[in-house]
Structures are given as structure tokens and as C-alpha cells.
Amino acid sequence: MLAQMRTQFGDTLGYQLNIYQTQVVVMRPDTANPRKVVSWLCRDGNWASVGPENAVSSRLVVGDLSKFDVQAVVGVVQQAPQTLHIYDADRIFLTIESRKDGGLHLQISASDGALSGTIVLAPDGSITQVAPPVR
């Protein structure tokens, strides 16, 4: 996905990247007006701008959304249902958000419709927090 982003935009810069099982949504600065945010959807390799442009929130900062250990993070994503004890998870996604300190915040969310939980990761793929579902 990061390679497709580089091909589409020339870089992997953005505010936030949400990677779902069948699509990706990335929030990037508007090239015509950097005070605006544009959301881009990629499905089946096709990119499209979606939704209205929004003003940049004070909490948002542009960063390189590729600055993490892809293989390590993918491994944690694949094990998320077991880690969270949501064995029939049908919705799993990864959120990568740029932070003002120059780092990235990575969070995996998993749900089976009734139960949901999250895992927070460091960019090296190490788990920093697990919030399993409340049963």
C-alpha cells in the first residue's frame, strides 16, 4: 500500500492512514490549499478523492506515514484477533497517525460486531498497550 501511495502522490506524507481489509483511506494536505485536508480512498488500486475538504485541525500534523517496521506491524495485525481474544473478528484495521513530536501513533482495531478491542504499537512493531473487549 505504501508503494501505491508513493506512485500516486510521489511520497508517503499525510496526516493519517487507515488500512482496512478491502480499502485504504489517507488524509493528506490539499495541494492547492495546504490549510485544507483531502481524504483519498484507494480500493482495488484505484484512488479517488472522497468527501468535502476540511480545514486542518490543530491536532493534525503532516508526517511520513511510512516510518514504521512494516513486517513487524503486519505480524501484530495478523495476530490481533488472538491477542484481543476476538476469535471471529470480521473487521480489523490499522490506523497510522502522524504526531507533533515527529513520531507515529499506530493502533489496530478489531471487532466481531459484538466485541471490539484495540492494540497500540510503537513504530518498531512492539505492543505498547492492549485494550481487550469488556465482556
Secondary structure as UniProt FT lines:
FT   HELIX           2..9
FT   STRAND          13..14
FT   STRAND          16..19
FT   STRAND          24..29
FT   TURN            34..35
FT   STRAND          36..43
FT   TURN            44..45
FT   STRAND          46..55
FT   TURN            58..59
FT   STRAND          63..64
FT   TURN            65..66
FT   HELIX           70..84
FT   TURN            87..88
FT   STRAND          91..98
FT   TURN            100..101
FT   STRAND          104..111
FT   STRAND          116..121
FT   TURN            123..124
FT   STRAND          127..131
//
